[in-house]
Amino acid sequence: MDLSDPLPRRVFLATDGWGTYFDLYGLYTALILVLLLLASLVSASEAAFFSLSPDDRAHCRDSNLADDQRIAMLLERPKRLLASLVIFNNLLNIAIVVIVTYLTWEISQASQGLGWVLPVVTLVTTIAIVLFGEIVPKVYASQNNLMVARKTASLAQIGLTIFRPLAMVLVNLSNQVDSRIQRKGYKLSVEELSQAVELTGTNATVEEKEILKGIVNFSNLTARQVMRARLDISAVEDDLTFSELLAQINASGYSRVPVYHESLDQIEGVLYIKDLLPHIHQEDSFRWQSLLRPAFFIPENKKVDDLLQDFQKRRVHMAIVVDEYGGTRGLVTLEDIIEEIFGDINDEFDDETPVGYRREDEQTVVFEGKMPITDVCRILNVDATTFEAVQGDSESLGGLLLELFSRLPRPGEEVIYAGFIFHVLLADDKRINEVRVRKSDSVEQLQVGLST
């Protein structure tokens, strides 16, 4: 026997060395299985940590369990944790490949003529790593994310501690790449998206285009832009008798009514009419105030898409819009939000003729002064942001005209802005009651004048 041969080959060629040969390769096989098990645990940990829902993360932050606290701590820097787990997993897979390659090479050298060993072992190793080191643990962890995250939190913390320096480098590099991509990326404004909708295929109907434009503008709207103004809120006082309450509810026709104490700035709750039905035959002394449900208050700058998610989570259909001082500014319902996409929704109790405006011809519409600006834009078929530059904090058409005139206009006065002529028809010492709006393609600049 040539003593210059590698150790495994020398052991293999020795007639009395079979036990040693199998012991040595048995150790390598055990090491490969241990590394594969660690790789599967790291893959499961990665899938578990990054599939936790916001509720699961909040539960971990509030929990007193050590594992839950460790999960919350690790997720404080999610990018660094992800980088550490990816590095950990890749190093384990590389170690498996290196050991398998070494063993395959030694077996090929010791057993001449076994050229098929290398491709077969390569295929088996690839299947083992992908199936048992990636797919199976990640599928299981995704279905049992919180339990797996608790079981592997210690392993994830070890990986984060060992690979922290390299993870920080990778995170910084990825942040630089992200910032460069964002600077070079093309961003579309709402106006450009609306124009793209107008350029859609001729097969699209007017209604379909309006829905698409509503979706485009949806995320850009705030509660202040879609709310029902304070003057239009149908609410009841909390000191009414039961018969007085029923009379006001019958007159309003709404299924949910805000209840206030002394003024609308002190909303006590919301009365659901369905809660009154079992008590419809009660006497005037009936304490209907006990049926109030808590009101949902929101700031006026809250985005409409976020508000829709809050409605879904809280299972409510109404929100009270308040200003910075806590005063009531308006009211938003689920129907108001849906109408921003699909247009006006009329049920069996709505008048066939829309309230608040009448169309004189294709170019002319007469509006009530209290009509919200968003509704005016929708009726005029213009973008919801057309008057943003001049409307200030106003939500109604009358408020827009106050901004344009910088004073309370008199009946007969006109102002021209953005291609529209606003003619004041009715006004008193306190408010603008009626305005005629006519499209004027020839005028685009702001002009103010008096009509005689």
C-alpha positions as a Markdown table, in Angstrom:
| # | Residue | x | y | z |
|---|---|---|---|---|
| 1 | Met | 0.0 | 0.0 | 0.0 |
| 2 | Asp | 1.3 | 3.4 | -1.0 |
| 3 | Leu | 1.4 | 5.6 | 2.2 |
| 4 | Ser | 1.2 | 8.7 | 0.0 |
| 5 | Asp | -2.4 | 8.0 | -0.7 |
| 6 | Pro | -5.1 | 10.1 | 1.1 |
| 7 | Leu | -6.2 | 8.7 | 4.5 |
| 8 | Pro | -9.7 | 7.6 | 3.4 |
| 9 | Arg | -8.2 | 5.8 | 0.4 |
| 10 | Arg | -5.5 | 4.1 | 2.4 |
| 11 | Val | -8.1 | 3.0 | 4.9 |
| 12 | Phe | -10.4 | 1.7 | 2.1 |
| 13 | Leu | -7.5 | -0.3 | 0.5 |
| 14 | Ala | -6.4 | -1.9 | 3.7 |
| 15 | Thr | -7.9 | -5.4 | 4.0 |
| 16 | Asp | -8.5 | -4.9 | 7.8 |
| 17 | Gly | -9.6 | -1.2 | 7.7 |
| 18 | Trp | -13.3 | -1.4 | 6.8 |
| 19 | Gly | -14.4 | -0.6 | 10.3 |
| 20 | Thr | -12.3 | 2.5 | 10.4 |
| 21 | Tyr | -13.5 | 3.5 | 6.9 |
| 22 | Phe | -17.1 | 3.4 | 7.9 |
| 23 | Asp | -16.5 | 5.1 | 11.2 |
| 24 | Leu | -14.8 | 8.0 | 9.4 |
| 25 | Tyr | -17.5 | 8.4 | 6.8 |
| 26 | Gly | -20.2 | 7.9 | 9.4 |
| 27 | Leu | -18.9 | 10.9 | 11.3 |
| 28 | Tyr | -19.0 | 13.0 | 8.0 |
| 29 | Thr | -22.6 | 11.8 | 7.4 |
| 30 | Ala | -23.7 | 12.7 | 10.9 |
| 31 | Leu | -22.1 | 16.1 | 10.5 |
| 32 | Ile | -24.0 | 16.7 | 7.3 |
| 33 | Leu | -27.3 | 15.7 | 8.9 |
| 34 | Val | -26.7 | 18.1 | 11.8 |
| 35 | Leu | -25.9 | 20.9 | 9.4 |
| 36 | Leu | -29.0 | 20.1 | 7.4 |
| 37 | Leu | -31.1 | 20.2 | 10.6 |
| 38 | Leu | -29.6 | 23.6 | 11.6 |
| 39 | Ala | -30.3 | 24.9 | 8.1 |
| 40 | Ser | -33.9 | 23.8 | 8.2 |
| 41 | Leu | -34.3 | 25.4 | 11.7 |
| 42 | Val | -32.9 | 28.7 | 10.4 |
| 43 | Ser | -35.1 | 28.6 | 7.3 |
| 44 | Ala | -38.1 | 28.0 | 9.5 |
| 45 | Ser | -37.1 | 30.8 | 11.8 |
| 46 | Glu | -36.9 | 33.2 | 8.9 |
| 47 | Ala | -40.3 | 32.2 | 7.6 |
| 48 | Ala | -41.9 | 32.3 | 11.0 |
| 49 | Phe | -40.5 | 35.7 | 12.1 |
| 50 | Phe | -41.5 | 37.5 | 8.9 |
| 51 | Ser | -45.0 | 36.0 | 8.5 |
| 52 | Leu | -46.1 | 37.2 | 12.0 |
| 53 | Ser | -49.2 | 39.4 | 11.7 |
| 54 | Pro | -49.3 | 42.9 | 13.4 |
| 55 | Asp | -51.6 | 41.4 | 16.0 |
| 56 | Asp | -49.0 | 38.7 | 16.8 |
| 57 | Arg | -46.2 | 41.3 | 17.1 |
| 58 | Ala | -48.4 | 43.4 | 19.4 |
| 59 | His | -49.1 | 40.3 | 21.5 |
| 60 | Cys | -45.4 | 39.6 | 21.8 |
| 61 | Arg | -44.6 | 43.2 | 22.9 |
| 62 | Asp | -47.3 | 43.0 | 25.6 |
| 63 | Ser | -46.5 | 39.5 | 26.7 |
| 64 | Asn | -44.5 | 38.6 | 29.9 |
| 65 | Leu | -43.1 | 35.4 | 28.4 |
| 66 | Ala | -39.3 | 35.4 | 27.8 |
| 67 | Asp | -39.6 | 34.0 | 24.3 |
| 68 | Asp | -42.2 | 36.6 | 23.3 |
| 69 | Gln | -40.1 | 39.4 | 24.6 |
| 70 | Arg | -37.1 | 38.0 | 22.6 |
| 71 | Ile | -39.2 | 37.9 | 19.4 |
| 72 | Ala | -40.3 | 41.5 | 19.9 |
| 73 | Met | -36.7 | 42.6 | 20.5 |
| 74 | Leu | -35.4 | 40.8 | 17.4 |
| 75 | Leu | -38.1 | 42.4 | 15.2 |
| 76 | Glu | -37.1 | 45.9 | 16.3 |
| 77 | Arg | -34.5 | 45.7 | 13.5 |
| 78 | Pro | -36.1 | 43.4 | 10.9 |
| 79 | Lys | -33.6 | 44.1 | 8.1 |
| 80 | Arg | -30.7 | 43.2 | 10.3 |
| 81 | Leu | -32.4 | 40.1 | 11.6 |
| 82 | Leu | -33.3 | 39.0 | 8.0 |
| 83 | Ala | -29.7 | 39.6 | 6.8 |
| 84 | Ser | -28.3 | 37.6 | 9.8 |
| 85 | Leu | -30.6 | 34.6 | 9.1 |
| 86 | Val | -29.8 | 34.6 | 5.4 |
| 87 | Ile | -26.1 | 34.7 | 6.1 |
| 88 | Phe | -26.4 | 31.9 | 8.7 |
| 89 | Asn | -28.5 | 29.7 | 6.3 |
| 90 | Asn | -26.2 | 30.2 | 3.4 |
| 91 | Leu | -23.1 | 29.3 | 5.4 |
| 92 | Leu | -24.7 | 26.1 | 6.6 |
| 93 | Asn | -25.7 | 25.2 | 3.0 |
| 94 | Ile | -22.1 | 25.9 | 1.8 |
| 95 | Ala | -20.7 | 23.8 | 4.6 |
| 96 | Ile | -22.9 | 20.9 | 3.5 |
| 97 | Val | -21.9 | 21.3 | -0.1 |
| 98 | Val | -18.2 | 21.4 | 0.8 |
| 99 | Ile | -18.3 | 18.3 | 2.9 |
| 100 | Val | -20.3 | 16.3 | 0.4 |
| 101 | Thr | -18.0 | 17.4 | -2.4 |
| 102 | Tyr | -14.9 | 16.3 | -0.4 |
| 103 | Leu | -16.5 | 12.9 | 0.4 |
| 104 | Thr | -17.5 | 12.4 | -3.2 |
| 105 | Trp | -14.1 | 13.2 | -4.5 |
| 106 | Glu | -12.5 | 10.8 | -2.0 |
| 107 | Ile | -14.9 | 8.0 | -3.0 |
| 108 | Ser | -14.2 | 8.6 | -6.7 |
| 109 | Gln | -10.5 | 8.5 | -6.1 |
| 110 | Ala | -10.7 | 5.3 | -4.0 |
| 111 | Ser | -13.1 | 3.5 | -6.4 |
| 112 | Gln | -11.8 | 3.8 | -9.9 |
| 113 | Gly | -14.4 | 3.8 | -12.6 |
| 114 | Leu | -17.2 | 5.2 | -10.6 |
| 115 | Gly | -17.7 | 8.4 | -12.7 |
| 116 | Trp | -21.4 | 8.5 | -12.0 |
| 117 | Val | -20.9 | 9.2 | -8.3 |
| 118 | Leu | -20.4 | 12.9 | -8.6 |
| 119 | Pro | -23.6 | 13.8 | -10.6 |
| 120 | Val | -25.7 | 11.5 | -8.5 |
| 121 | Val | -24.4 | 12.9 | -5.2 |
| 122 | Thr | -24.8 | 16.4 | -6.5 |
| 123 | Leu | -28.5 | 15.8 | -7.4 |
| 124 | Val | -29.3 | 14.1 | -4.1 |
| 125 | Thr | -27.6 | 16.9 | -2.1 |
| 126 | Thr | -29.5 | 19.6 | -4.1 |
| 127 | Ile | -32.8 | 17.9 | -3.5 |
| 128 | Ala | -32.0 | 17.4 | 0.2 |
| 129 | Ile | -31.1 | 21.1 | 0.7 |
| 130 | Val | -34.0 | 22.5 | -1.2 |
| 131 | Leu | -36.7 | 20.1 | 0.1 |
| 132 | Phe | -35.6 | 19.5 | 3.7 |
| 133 | Gly | -33.6 | 22.7 | 4.2 |
| 134 | Glu | -36.0 | 25.2 | 2.6 |
| 135 | Ile | -39.4 | 24.2 | 1.4 |
| 136 | Val | -40.7 | 21.9 | 4.1 |
| 137 | Pro | -39.5 | 24.0 | 7.1 |
| 138 | Lys | -40.8 | 27.2 | 5.5 |
| 139 | Val | -44.2 | 25.8 | 4.7 |
| 140 | Tyr | -44.6 | 24.4 | 8.2 |
| 141 | Ala | -43.3 | 27.7 | 9.8 |
| 142 | Ser | -45.7 | 29.8 | 7.8 |
| 143 | Gln | -48.6 | 27.7 | 9.1 |
| 144 | Asn | -47.4 | 27.8 | 12.7 |
| 145 | Asn | -45.5 | 31.0 | 12.7 |
| 146 | Leu | -45.8 | 32.1 | 16.3 |
| 147 | Met | -45.1 | 28.7 | 17.8 |
| 148 | Val | -42.0 | 28.2 | 15.5 |
| 149 | Ala | -40.8 | 31.8 | 16.2 |
| 150 | Arg | -40.9 | 31.0 | 20.0 |
| 151 | Lys | -39.0 | 27.7 | 19.5 |
| 152 | Thr | -36.3 | 29.3 | 17.3 |
| 153 | Ala | -36.0 | 32.7 | 18.9 |
| 154 | Ser | -32.8 | 31.6 | 20.8 |
| 155 | Leu | -31.2 | 30.3 | 17.5 |
| 156 | Ala | -32.1 | 33.5 | 15.7 |
| 157 | Gln | -30.6 | 35.6 | 18.5 |
| 158 | Ile | -27.4 | 33.5 | 18.3 |
| 159 | Gly | -27.2 | 34.1 | 14.5 |
| 160 | Leu | -27.9 | 37.9 | 15.0 |
| 161 | Thr | -25.1 | 38.1 | 17.6 |
| 162 | Ile | -22.5 | 36.2 | 15.5 |
| 163 | Phe | -23.2 | 37.8 | 12.1 |
| 164 | Arg | -24.1 | 41.3 | 13.3 |
| 165 | Pro | -21.1 | 43.0 | 11.7 |
| 166 | Leu | -21.6 | 41.4 | 8.3 |
| 167 | Ala | -25.4 | 41.9 | 8.5 |
| 168 | Met | -24.9 | 45.7 | 9.2 |
| 169 | Val | -22.7 | 46.0 | 6.2 |
| 170 | Leu | -25.3 | 44.2 | 4.0 |
| 171 | Val | -28.1 | 46.4 | 5.4 |
| 172 | Asn | -26.2 | 49.6 | 4.7 |
| 173 | Leu | -25.4 | 48.4 | 1.1 |
| 174 | Ser | -29.1 | 47.5 | 0.5 |
| 175 | Asn | -30.2 | 50.9 | 1.9 |
| 176 | Gln | -27.9 | 52.7 | -0.6 |
| 177 | Val | -29.2 | 50.6 | -3.5 |
| 178 | Asp | -32.8 | 51.4 | -2.4 |
| 179 | Ser | -32.1 | 55.1 | -2.2 |
| 180 | Arg | -30.5 | 55.2 | -5.7 |
| 181 | Ile | -33.4 | 53.2 | -7.2 |
| 182 | Gln | -35.9 | 55.5 | -5.6 |
| 183 | Arg | -34.1 | 58.6 | -6.9 |
| 184 | Lys | -33.9 | 57.2 | -10.4 |
| 185 | Gly | -37.4 | 55.7 | -10.3 |
| 186 | Tyr | -40.3 | 57.3 | -12.2 |
| 187 | Lys | -43.1 | 58.6 | -10.0 |
| 188 | Leu | -46.6 | 59.2 | -11.3 |
| 189 | Ser | -48.7 | 62.0 | -9.8 |
| 190 | Val | -52.4 | 61.7 | -9.4 |
| 191 | Glu | -53.0 | 64.0 | -12.3 |
| 192 | Glu | -50.8 | 61.9 | -14.6 |
| 193 | Leu | -52.6 | 58.7 | -13.5 |
| 194 | Ser | -56.0 | 60.4 | -14.2 |
| 195 | Gln | -54.8 | 61.4 | -17.6 |
| 196 | Ala | -53.6 | 57.8 | -18.2 |
| 197 | Val | -57.2 | 56.7 | -17.3 |
| 198 | Glu | -58.6 | 59.1 | -19.9 |
| 199 | Leu | -56.2 | 57.6 | -22.5 |
| 200 | Thr | -57.5 | 54.0 | -21.9 |
| 201 | Gly | -59.0 | 52.0 | -24.7 |
| 202 | Thr | -62.1 | 53.2 | -26.4 |
| 203 | Asn | -63.9 | 50.1 | -25.3 |
| 204 | Ala | -64.1 | 51.5 | -21.7 |
| 205 | Thr | -67.4 | 53.1 | -20.9 |
| 206 | Val | -67.8 | 56.5 | -19.2 |
| 207 | Glu | -68.8 | 54.8 | -16.0 |
| 208 | Glu | -65.8 | 52.5 | -16.0 |
| 209 | Lys | -63.5 | 55.5 | -16.5 |
| 210 | Glu | -65.1 | 57.3 | -13.6 |
| 211 | Ile | -64.6 | 54.3 | -11.3 |
| 212 | Leu | -60.9 | 54.0 | -12.4 |
| 213 | Lys | -60.5 | 57.8 | -11.7 |
| 214 | Gly | -62.1 | 57.3 | -8.3 |
| 215 | Ile | -59.7 | 54.5 | -7.4 |
| 216 | Val | -56.7 | 56.6 | -8.5 |
| 217 | Asn | -57.8 | 59.6 | -6.4 |
| 218 | Phe | -59.0 | 57.5 | -3.4 |
| 219 | Ser | -55.7 | 57.2 | -1.5 |
| 220 | Asn | -55.1 | 61.0 | -1.9 |
| 221 | Leu | -58.4 | 62.0 | -0.2 |
| 222 | Thr | -58.8 | 63.0 | 3.5 |
| 223 | Ala | -61.8 | 62.8 | 5.8 |
| 224 | Arg | -62.2 | 66.6 | 5.5 |
| 225 | Gln | -62.7 | 66.3 | 1.8 |
| 226 | Val | -65.4 | 63.7 | 1.9 |
| 227 | Met | -67.2 | 64.4 | 5.2 |
| 228 | Arg | -70.7 | 65.8 | 5.5 |
| 229 | Ala | -70.4 | 69.3 | 6.9 |
| 230 | Arg | -71.5 | 70.1 | 10.5 |
| 231 | Leu | -74.5 | 72.0 | 9.3 |
| 232 | Asp | -75.8 | 68.9 | 7.5 |
| 233 | Ile | -75.4 | 66.5 | 10.4 |
| 234 | Ser | -78.7 | 65.0 | 11.5 |
| 235 | Ala | -78.3 | 64.6 | 15.3 |
| 236 | Val | -80.5 | 64.5 | 18.4 |
| 237 | Glu | -80.1 | 65.9 | 21.9 |
| 238 | Asp | -79.7 | 63.5 | 24.8 |
| 239 | Asp | -82.5 | 65.2 | 26.8 |
| 240 | Leu | -85.4 | 64.3 | 24.5 |
| 241 | Thr | -88.3 | 62.2 | 25.7 |
| 242 | Phe | -88.8 | 58.9 | 23.9 |
| 243 | Ser | -91.7 | 60.1 | 21.8 |
| 244 | Glu | -89.8 | 63.2 | 20.8 |
| 245 | Leu | -86.8 | 61.0 | 19.8 |
| 246 | Leu | -89.0 | 58.8 | 17.7 |
| 247 | Ala | -90.5 | 61.8 | 15.9 |
| 248 | Gln | -87.1 | 63.2 | 15.0 |
| 249 | Ile | -85.8 | 59.8 | 13.9 |
| 250 | Asn | -88.9 | 59.3 | 11.6 |
| 251 | Ala | -88.2 | 62.8 | 10.1 |
| 252 | Ser | -84.5 | 62.1 | 9.5 |
| 253 | Gly | -84.8 | 58.7 | 7.9 |
| 254 | Tyr | -81.3 | 57.6 | 9.0 |
| 255 | Ser | -80.4 | 54.3 | 10.6 |
| 256 | Arg | -77.7 | 55.7 | 12.8 |
| 257 | Val | -78.0 | 59.0 | 14.6 |
| 258 | Pro | -75.3 | 60.9 | 16.6 |
| 259 | Val | -76.5 | 62.0 | 20.1 |
| 260 | Tyr | -75.0 | 65.1 | 21.7 |
| 261 | His | -75.2 | 67.0 | 24.9 |
| 262 | Glu | -76.0 | 70.7 | 24.7 |
| 263 | Ser | -74.0 | 71.2 | 21.4 |
| 264 | Leu | -72.6 | 69.1 | 18.5 |
| 265 | Asp | -69.2 | 69.6 | 20.0 |
| 266 | Gln | -70.2 | 67.2 | 22.8 |
| 267 | Ile | -71.1 | 64.0 | 21.0 |
| 268 | Glu | -72.1 | 61.4 | 23.6 |
| 269 | Gly | -72.5 | 58.4 | 21.3 |
| 270 | Val | -74.3 | 57.0 | 18.3 |
| 271 | Leu | -77.9 | 55.6 | 18.5 |
| 272 | Tyr | -78.6 | 52.6 | 16.2 |
| 273 | Ile | -82.2 | 52.5 | 15.2 |
| 274 | Lys | -82.2 | 48.7 | 15.2 |
| 275 | Asp | -81.4 | 48.9 | 19.0 |
| 276 | Leu | -84.7 | 50.8 | 19.5 |
| 277 | Leu | -87.0 | 48.3 | 17.7 |
| 278 | Pro | -87.4 | 46.0 | 20.8 |
| 279 | His | -88.5 | 49.0 | 22.8 |
| 280 | Ile | -90.7 | 50.8 | 20.3 |
| 281 | His | -93.8 | 50.6 | 22.6 |
| 282 | Gln | -92.1 | 52.0 | 25.7 |
| 283 | Glu | -93.4 | 55.0 | 27.6 |
| 284 | Asp | -91.9 | 58.5 | 27.4 |
| 285 | Ser | -90.0 | 57.8 | 30.6 |
| 286 | Phe | -87.9 | 55.1 | 28.9 |
| 287 | Arg | -84.2 | 55.7 | 29.3 |
| 288 | Trp | -83.2 | 55.4 | 25.6 |
| 289 | Gln | -79.8 | 56.9 | 26.4 |
| 290 | Ser | -78.7 | 53.5 | 27.8 |
| 291 | Leu | -78.8 | 52.2 | 24.2 |
| 292 | Leu | -76.0 | 54.5 | 22.9 |
| 293 | Arg | -72.9 | 53.0 | 21.4 |
| 294 | Pro | -69.5 | 54.7 | 21.6 |
| 295 | Ala | -68.8 | 57.2 | 18.8 |
| 296 | Phe | -65.7 | 56.8 | 16.6 |
| 297 | Phe | -63.8 | 60.1 | 16.4 |
| 298 | Ile | -61.2 | 60.8 | 13.7 |
| 299 | Pro | -59.0 | 63.8 | 12.8 |
| 300 | Glu | -60.0 | 65.8 | 9.7 |
| 301 | Asn | -56.6 | 65.0 | 7.9 |
| 302 | Lys | -57.1 | 61.2 | 8.2 |
| 303 | Lys | -56.7 | 59.4 | 4.9 |
| 304 | Val | -59.8 | 57.9 | 3.5 |
| 305 | Asp | -58.2 | 54.5 | 2.7 |
| 306 | Asp | -57.0 | 54.2 | 6.3 |
| 307 | Leu | -60.4 | 55.2 | 7.5 |
| 308 | Leu | -62.0 | 52.4 | 5.4 |
| 309 | Gln | -59.7 | 49.9 | 7.1 |
| 310 | Asp | -60.7 | 51.2 | 10.5 |
| 311 | Phe | -64.3 | 50.8 | 9.6 |
| 312 | Gln | -63.6 | 47.2 | 8.7 |
| 313 | Lys | -61.7 | 46.4 | 11.9 |
| 314 | Arg | -64.1 | 48.2 | 14.2 |
| 315 | Arg | -67.2 | 47.1 | 12.3 |
| 316 | Val | -68.7 | 50.5 | 12.3 |
| 317 | His | -70.2 | 52.6 | 9.5 |
| 318 | Met | -69.8 | 56.1 | 10.9 |
| 319 | Ala | -67.1 | 58.4 | 12.2 |
| 320 | Ile | -67.2 | 61.9 | 13.7 |
| 321 | Val | -64.6 | 64.3 | 12.3 |
| 322 | Val | -63.1 | 66.6 | 14.9 |
| 323 | Asp | -60.7 | 69.5 | 14.6 |
| 324 | Glu | -57.5 | 70.2 | 16.6 |
| 325 | Tyr | -59.6 | 71.5 | 19.5 |
| 326 | Gly | -61.9 | 68.6 | 19.7 |
| 327 | Gly | -64.9 | 70.4 | 18.1 |
| 328 | Thr | -67.1 | 68.6 | 15.6 |
| 329 | Arg | -66.3 | 69.5 | 12.0 |
| 330 | Gly | -68.4 | 66.9 | 10.2 |
| 331 | Leu | -69.4 | 63.3 | 9.8 |
| 332 | Val | -68.2 | 60.5 | 7.5 |
| 333 | Thr | -70.1 | 57.3 | 6.7 |
| 334 | Leu | -69.1 | 54.1 | 4.9 |
| 335 | Glu | -71.5 | 55.2 | 2.1 |
| 336 | Asp | -69.6 | 58.5 | 1.7 |
| 337 | Ile | -66.4 | 56.6 | 1.2 |
| 338 | Ile | -67.8 | 54.1 | -1.3 |
| 339 | Glu | -69.4 | 56.9 | -3.3 |
| 340 | Glu | -65.9 | 58.4 | -3.8 |
| 341 | Ile | -65.2 | 55.4 | -6.1 |
| 342 | Phe | -68.5 | 54.4 | -7.5 |
| 343 | Gly | -70.3 | 57.7 | -7.5 |
| 344 | Asp | -73.6 | 58.6 | -5.9 |
| 345 | Ile | -75.5 | 55.6 | -4.5 |
| 346 | Asn | -79.3 | 56.1 | -4.2 |
| 347 | Asp | -81.4 | 53.8 | -2.2 |
| 348 | Glu | -85.2 | 53.5 | -2.1 |
| 349 | Phe | -85.4 | 56.4 | 0.3 |
| 350 | Asp | -83.4 | 58.8 | -1.8 |
| 351 | Asp | -85.1 | 61.3 | -4.2 |
| 352 | Glu | -84.6 | 60.5 | -7.8 |
| 353 | Thr | -83.5 | 64.1 | -8.4 |
| 354 | Pro | -80.1 | 64.5 | -6.6 |
| 355 | Val | -80.3 | 67.0 | -3.7 |
| 356 | Gly | -78.0 | 70.0 | -3.8 |
| 357 | Tyr | -77.8 | 70.8 | -7.5 |
| 358 | Arg | -79.6 | 70.9 | -10.8 |
| 359 | Arg | -78.2 | 70.8 | -14.3 |
| 360 | Glu | -79.4 | 73.5 | -16.7 |
| 361 | Asp | -77.5 | 72.2 | -19.7 |
| 362 | Glu | -74.3 | 70.3 | -20.5 |
| 363 | Gln | -72.1 | 73.2 | -19.6 |
| 364 | Thr | -74.1 | 74.8 | -16.7 |
| 365 | Val | -74.9 | 73.5 | -13.2 |
| 366 | Val | -76.6 | 75.3 | -10.3 |
| 367 | Phe | -75.3 | 74.2 | -6.9 |
| 368 | Glu | -76.3 | 74.9 | -3.3 |
| 369 | Gly | -73.5 | 76.8 | -1.5 |
| 370 | Lys | -73.1 | 74.1 | 1.1 |
| 371 | Met | -72.3 | 71.4 | -1.6 |
| 372 | Pro | -69.0 | 69.7 | -0.7 |
| 373 | Ile | -66.1 | 70.6 | -3.2 |
| 374 | Thr | -65.5 | 66.9 | -3.9 |
| 375 | Asp | -69.1 | 66.5 | -5.0 |
| 376 | Val | -68.8 | 69.6 | -7.1 |
| 377 | Cys | -65.7 | 68.2 | -8.8 |
| 378 | Arg | -67.4 | 64.9 | -9.5 |
| 379 | Ile | -70.5 | 66.5 | -11.0 |
| 380 | Leu | -68.3 | 68.8 | -13.1 |
| 381 | Asn | -66.3 | 65.8 | -14.2 |
| 382 | Val | -62.9 | 67.3 | -13.1 |
| 383 | Asp | -60.1 | 66.1 | -10.9 |
| 384 | Ala | -60.8 | 66.3 | -7.1 |
| 385 | Thr | -57.6 | 68.4 | -6.7 |
| 386 | Thr | -58.6 | 71.0 | -9.2 |
| 387 | Phe | -59.4 | 73.7 | -6.6 |
| 388 | Glu | -56.9 | 72.6 | -3.9 |
| 389 | Ala | -54.5 | 75.5 | -4.6 |
| 390 | Val | -57.1 | 78.1 | -3.6 |
| 391 | Gln | -59.7 | 76.4 | -1.4 |
| 392 | Gly | -57.6 | 76.6 | 1.8 |
| 393 | Asp | -59.4 | 74.9 | 4.7 |
| 394 | Ser | -62.9 | 75.2 | 3.1 |
| 395 | Glu | -64.9 | 72.1 | 2.3 |
| 396 | Ser | -67.9 | 73.6 | 0.5 |
| 397 | Leu | -68.5 | 75.5 | -2.7 |
| 398 | Gly | -69.5 | 78.5 | -0.6 |
| 399 | Gly | -66.2 | 78.4 | 1.3 |
| 400 | Leu | -64.3 | 78.1 | -2.0 |
| 401 | Leu | -65.9 | 81.3 | -3.2 |
| 402 | Leu | -65.1 | 83.1 | 0.0 |
| 403 | Glu | -61.4 | 82.2 | -0.6 |
| 404 | Leu | -61.6 | 83.4 | -4.2 |
| 405 | Phe | -63.3 | 86.7 | -3.4 |
| 406 | Ser | -61.5 | 87.2 | -0.1 |
| 407 | Arg | -64.9 | 88.4 | 1.2 |
| 408 | Leu | -68.6 | 87.5 | 1.2 |
| 409 | Pro | -69.8 | 88.2 | -2.3 |
| 410 | Arg | -73.2 | 89.7 | -3.2 |
| 411 | Pro | -75.8 | 88.2 | -5.5 |
| 412 | Gly | -74.8 | 88.8 | -9.2 |
| 413 | Glu | -71.1 | 88.7 | -8.7 |
| 414 | Glu | -68.9 | 86.4 | -10.7 |
| 415 | Val | -65.5 | 84.9 | -10.4 |
| 416 | Ile | -63.6 | 82.8 | -13.0 |
| 417 | Tyr | -61.2 | 80.1 | -12.1 |
| 418 | Ala | -59.7 | 77.0 | -13.8 |
| 419 | Gly | -62.0 | 77.4 | -16.8 |
| 420 | Phe | -65.3 | 77.8 | -14.8 |
| 421 | Ile | -67.4 | 80.9 | -14.2 |
| 422 | Phe | -68.9 | 81.0 | -10.7 |
| 423 | His | -72.0 | 83.2 | -10.7 |
| 424 | Val | -73.5 | 83.9 | -7.2 |
| 425 | Leu | -77.3 | 83.6 | -7.5 |
| 426 | Leu | -78.4 | 83.8 | -3.8 |
| 427 | Ala | -76.5 | 85.1 | -0.8 |
| 428 | Asp | -77.3 | 86.9 | 2.5 |
| 429 | Asp | -75.2 | 88.5 | 5.2 |
| 430 | Lys | -74.0 | 85.2 | 6.5 |
| 431 | Arg | -73.6 | 82.6 | 3.7 |
| 432 | Ile | -73.7 | 81.9 | 0.0 |
| 433 | Asn | -76.9 | 79.9 | -0.8 |
| 434 | Glu | -76.8 | 79.2 | -4.5 |
| 435 | Val | -74.2 | 79.4 | -7.3 |
| 436 | Arg | -74.4 | 78.8 | -11.0 |
| 437 | Val | -71.2 | 77.2 | -12.4 |
| 438 | Arg | -70.7 | 77.3 | -16.2 |
| 439 | Lys | -67.7 | 75.9 | -18.1 |
| 440 | Ser | -65.7 | 78.5 | -20.0 |
| 441 | Asp | -63.0 | 76.9 | -22.2 |
| 442 | Ser | -61.6 | 80.3 | -23.3 |
| 443 | Val | -60.6 | 81.4 | -19.7 |
| 444 | Glu | -58.1 | 79.7 | -17.5 |
| 445 | Gln | -56.7 | 82.5 | -15.3 |
| 446 | Leu | -58.3 | 83.9 | -12.2 |
| 447 | Gln | -60.5 | 86.9 | -12.8 |
| 448 | Val | -62.9 | 88.7 | -10.6 |
| 449 | Gly | -65.7 | 91.0 | -11.8 |
| 450 | Leu | -69.3 | 92.2 | -11.2 |
| 451 | Ser | -72.2 | 91.4 | -13.5 |
| 452 | Thr | -74.7 | 94.1 | -13.8 |
